[in-house]
Amino acid sequence: MAGLFSCIVMLGACVSSQIEEFRHETGDRPIEAIKEFESVVVLIRRTHTAQETEKSFVECVSKKLQSGRKPFRITEQAQFVDLMFPYFEPELAPNNPYEMPALLAKPGVLDRINDIGVRYVIWIDGSTETLDQGGSMTCAFGGAGGGCLGITWREKESSYEASIWDLKRQRVAGTISAQTKGTSYMPALIIPIPLIARTAKVACNGLAEQIHSFLTEGQVPAR
């Protein structure tokens, strides 16, 4: 028993993360500062598969961009889809930013987006998956009480990519990717104690922070 307890005490959920950025802008065309009335909208990239990005992750990125020392004005995804009806409904919406030019070429679409005030559309693609799991735990209960003994574990990976589309210049400004891995443990010495590796939360925080830096560092004044 004492040996098992010492192992449990030393266990802890940990997460490793990697953030990468690629700017499509050239040196003579840096990011232009967002005007006060302009906003950012974060959208799920539609894939129509079981691996489609979780709505909760997109909401997390939006909230992070809306907070902090220099928050952005955010147009919520649902509001944007409603205001742009029917162009961003699931059956008509672009599957990725590279399909935007064809949509913007349709009469009235760009004018409507300008009326809403959206400057950057950020597409989020990715998911969180379980890579491996194992361990064992037994529980027994009786008149004198009971409890559980053992340990289980689960390894997860969260991998997401954000494509940033500049509506004013009608081009992809850059892409940012976040990949996190972590192992959650559930040790039990009478009572199970969950030690959760929140890979999606770490990926959200890292991705949102990098998007914020991308849209604010090295800006030129808005015209």
PyMOL commands that set and color helices and strands:
alter all, ss='L'
color gray80, all
select helices_A, chain A and resi 2-10+55-65+77-83+97-104+109-116+199-216
alter helices_A, ss='H'
color red, helices_A
select strands_A, chain A and resi 14-23+39-44+118-142+145-166+171-190
alter strands_A, ss='S'
color yellow, strands_A
deselect
rebuild
show_as cartoon
